[in-house]
Amino acid sequence: MAGKQQRSVQTAERLLAAAAEQFAQQGYVRATLADISLCAGVTKGALFFHFSTKDEIAEAVQDRGRDVMENAVLQLRTDGKSHLQLAVDLTYALGRLLRENVYVRASARIARDRHPSYGTLRYCDGGAPDFYGQWLGLVGSLLDRARNAGELGRRVPPASARTPAAAAVSGLETLVWLGVSADECERWLAGLWDMTLSTLMPKNGLRAVRTTAPTPP
C-alpha cells in the first residue's frame, strides 16, 4: 500500500511539473490536458485520477507558485533593512524566480490568460490572489509601509507610492517573456528604482537604499 501511495504521489508531481511547463510555454488557453499527460509520460486516465479539469490543475500550479513565492519572501534578509530596501530586494527576487522557476512563470501566464482584463488588479477584489495580485500586494504593501514610516516624501500620495510596484511586476514579467537576459533585466530594474525613488524619497534619504541587486548570501 505504501509503495502504491508513493507512486501516486510521484505521478501527481510529474503531472504538476508537466502542466507548469505547458502553461508556461503555450499559455493556459492553448495547453491541453492531452499535452500535459504526454509531457508527463502518463495516460489521460492517470491524469483524470488526480485532476478532473484543466482549471483544477492550473489552480494546483498556481498554489505551487505561491509556495515558491512565500519561500522567497522568508529567505529575504530583513535585518535592519528599511521597508523601501525590502521592496527593492523583493523585485530582484521576483526577476530571479521568473527566470529560474517554471511554476512562477506558469502562474504569470495563467493569470494573464485567464483574466486578461483585470489580472493586475485582482489583489483588490478580495478573491484568491493570482500571480499579479501576490506580487503587487507584497511590493505595494511594503511601499505603503515605507510611506507611513516616513521613508517617502511627505507629499507623496498613496497611489504614487504604489506606482513602482506595478511597473516592476509587469515590466519584469514582460522582459523575461521576451527573453531579455538576467543582466539586462537587473540593469532595467536598477534604472527603474533610481528614477522612481529619486522622485518619491526625501533627498537626504536617497543614499539609504541600494537600488542594485542584493549580494547573494
C-alpha positions as CSV (number, residue, x, y, z in Angstrom):
1,M,0.0,0.0,0.0
2,A,2.8,2.4,0.9
3,G,4.5,1.8,-2.4
4,K,1.3,2.4,-4.3
5,Q,0.7,5.7,-2.5
6,Q,4.3,6.8,-3.2
7,R,3.8,6.0,-6.9
8,S,0.6,8.0,-6.9
9,V,2.4,11.0,-5.3
10,Q,5.2,10.8,-7.9
11,T,2.7,10.7,-10.7
12,A,0.9,13.7,-9.3
13,E,4.2,15.6,-9.1
14,R,5.1,14.6,-12.7
15,L,1.7,15.9,-13.9
16,L,2.1,19.1,-11.9
17,A,5.6,19.8,-13.4
18,A,4.4,18.9,-16.9
19,A,1.4,21.2,-16.5
20,A,3.6,24.1,-15.3
21,E,5.9,23.6,-18.3
22,Q,3.0,23.5,-20.8
23,F,1.2,26.5,-19.3
24,A,4.5,28.5,-19.3
25,Q,5.3,27.6,-22.9
26,Q,1.9,27.6,-24.5
27,G,-0.3,29.6,-22.2
28,Y,-3.5,28.5,-20.3
29,V,-5.7,28.6,-23.4
30,R,-3.6,26.6,-25.8
31,A,-2.3,24.0,-23.4
32,T,-4.4,20.9,-23.3
33,L,-4.8,18.0,-20.9
34,A,-3.5,15.7,-23.7
35,D,-0.4,17.9,-23.9
36,I,0.1,17.7,-20.2
37,S,-0.3,13.9,-19.9
38,L,2.0,13.4,-22.9
39,C,4.7,15.6,-21.4
40,A,4.4,13.8,-18.0
41,G,4.6,10.4,-19.7
42,V,1.3,9.2,-18.1
43,T,-2.1,8.2,-19.5
44,K,-5.0,10.5,-19.6
45,G,-6.7,8.2,-17.2
46,A,-4.0,8.7,-14.7
47,L,-4.3,12.5,-15.2
48,F,-8.0,12.4,-14.6
49,F,-7.4,10.4,-11.4
50,H,-5.5,13.3,-9.9
51,F,-7.0,16.3,-11.7
52,S,-10.5,16.3,-13.2
53,T,-10.3,19.6,-15.2
54,K,-7.7,22.0,-16.6
55,D,-8.9,24.6,-14.2
56,E,-8.1,22.2,-11.3
57,I,-4.5,21.5,-12.4
58,A,-4.0,25.2,-13.2
59,E,-5.0,26.1,-9.6
60,A,-2.6,23.5,-8.3
61,V,0.2,25.0,-10.4
62,Q,-0.6,28.5,-9.0
63,D,-0.7,27.1,-5.5
64,R,2.9,25.7,-6.1
65,G,3.9,29.1,-7.5
66,R,2.5,30.8,-4.3
67,D,4.5,28.4,-2.2
68,V,7.7,29.3,-4.1
69,M,6.9,33.0,-3.7
70,E,6.3,32.7,0.1
71,N,9.6,30.8,0.5
72,A,11.4,33.5,-1.4
73,V,10.0,36.1,1.0
74,L,11.1,34.1,4.0
75,Q,14.6,33.9,2.6
76,L,14.9,37.7,2.3
77,R,17.5,39.1,4.7
78,T,15.4,41.6,6.7
79,D,17.9,42.5,9.4
80,G,18.0,46.3,9.8
81,K,16.5,47.0,6.3
82,S,14.0,49.7,5.6
83,H,10.7,48.9,4.0
84,L,11.9,50.5,0.8
85,Q,15.0,48.3,0.8
86,L,12.9,45.2,1.3
87,A,10.6,46.3,-1.6
88,V,13.6,46.7,-3.9
89,D,15.1,43.4,-2.9
90,L,11.7,41.6,-3.4
91,T,11.6,42.8,-7.0
92,Y,15.0,41.3,-7.7
93,A,13.8,38.0,-6.1
94,L,10.8,38.2,-8.5
95,G,13.0,38.6,-11.5
96,R,15.1,35.6,-10.5
97,L,12.1,33.4,-9.9
98,L,10.6,34.3,-13.3
99,R,13.8,33.3,-15.0
100,E,14.5,30.1,-12.9
101,N,11.2,28.7,-11.7
102,V,8.7,27.2,-14.1
103,Y,5.9,27.4,-11.5
104,V,6.3,31.1,-11.2
105,R,6.4,31.6,-15.0
106,A,3.4,29.4,-15.4
107,S,1.5,31.3,-12.7
108,A,2.1,34.6,-14.5
109,R,0.9,33.1,-17.8
110,I,-2.2,31.5,-16.3
111,A,-3.1,34.8,-14.6
112,R,-2.7,36.8,-17.8
113,D,-4.6,34.3,-20.0
114,R,-7.5,33.6,-17.6
115,H,-8.0,37.2,-16.6
116,P,-6.7,39.5,-19.4
117,S,-8.9,42.4,-18.5
118,Y,-8.2,42.7,-14.8
119,G,-5.3,40.3,-13.9
120,T,-3.2,43.1,-12.5
121,L,-6.0,44.3,-10.2
122,R,-7.2,41.1,-8.6
123,Y,-5.4,41.8,-5.4
124,C,-8.1,44.4,-4.7
125,D,-11.2,42.1,-5.2
126,G,-10.9,40.0,-2.1
127,G,-10.6,36.8,-4.0
128,A,-7.8,34.3,-4.1
129,P,-4.8,36.2,-5.4
130,D,-3.2,35.3,-8.7
131,F,0.4,36.0,-9.7
132,Y,-0.1,39.7,-10.2
133,G,-2.2,40.0,-7.0
134,Q,0.5,38.3,-4.9
135,W,3.4,40.4,-6.1
136,L,1.6,43.7,-6.4
137,G,0.2,43.1,-2.9
138,L,3.6,42.2,-1.4
139,V,5.6,45.0,-3.0
140,G,2.8,47.5,-2.8
141,S,2.3,46.9,0.9
142,L,6.0,47.4,1.6
143,L,5.8,50.7,-0.2
144,D,2.7,51.7,1.8
145,R,4.6,50.9,5.0
146,A,7.5,52.9,3.7
147,R,5.2,55.9,3.2
148,N,3.7,55.5,6.7
149,A,7.2,55.2,8.2
150,G,8.3,58.5,6.7
151,E,10.7,56.9,4.2
152,L,8.9,58.7,1.4
153,G,8.4,62.4,0.9
154,R,5.5,63.9,2.9
155,R,3.6,64.9,-0.1
156,V,3.7,61.6,-1.9
157,P,0.1,60.3,-2.3
158,P,-0.8,56.6,-1.7
159,A,-1.3,55.9,-5.4
160,S,2.1,57.3,-6.3
161,A,3.7,55.2,-3.6
162,R,2.4,52.0,-5.2
163,T,3.4,53.0,-8.8
164,P,6.8,51.3,-8.7
165,A,5.2,48.0,-7.6
166,A,3.0,47.9,-10.8
167,A,5.9,49.0,-13.0
168,A,8.3,46.4,-11.5
169,V,6.0,43.4,-11.6
170,S,4.5,44.0,-15.1
171,G,7.8,45.1,-16.5
172,L,9.8,42.1,-15.2
173,E,7.3,39.6,-16.4
174,T,7.3,41.2,-19.9
175,L,11.1,41.3,-20.1
176,V,11.5,37.7,-19.1
177,W,8.8,36.7,-21.6
178,L,10.7,38.5,-24.3
179,G,13.9,36.6,-23.4
180,V,15.9,39.5,-22.1
181,S,19.0,38.4,-20.2
182,A,19.3,38.4,-16.4
183,D,21.9,41.2,-16.6
184,E,19.7,43.4,-18.7
185,C,16.7,42.8,-16.5
186,E,18.7,43.8,-13.5
187,R,20.0,46.9,-15.2
188,W,16.5,47.9,-16.2
189,L,15.2,47.3,-12.6
190,A,18.0,49.3,-11.1
191,G,17.2,52.2,-13.5
192,L,13.5,52.0,-12.6
193,W,14.3,52.2,-8.9
194,D,16.8,55.0,-9.4
195,M,14.3,57.0,-11.3
196,T,11.2,56.4,-9.1
197,L,13.0,56.7,-5.7
198,S,14.5,60.0,-6.7
199,T,11.0,61.4,-7.1
200,L,9.5,59.7,-4.1
201,M,12.1,59.8,-1.4
202,P,13.3,62.8,0.6
203,K,16.7,64.0,-0.8
204,N,18.5,63.1,2.4
205,G,17.3,59.5,2.2
206,L,18.4,58.5,-1.3
207,R,21.7,57.0,-0.1
208,A,20.0,54.8,2.4
209,V,18.5,52.5,-0.3
210,R,20.6,50.2,-2.6
211,T,18.8,50.0,-6.0
212,T,21.1,47.3,-7.4
213,A,20.6,43.5,-6.9
214,P,21.4,42.3,-3.4
215,T,24.5,40.3,-2.8
216,P,23.7,36.5,-2.6
217,P,24.0,35.1,0.9
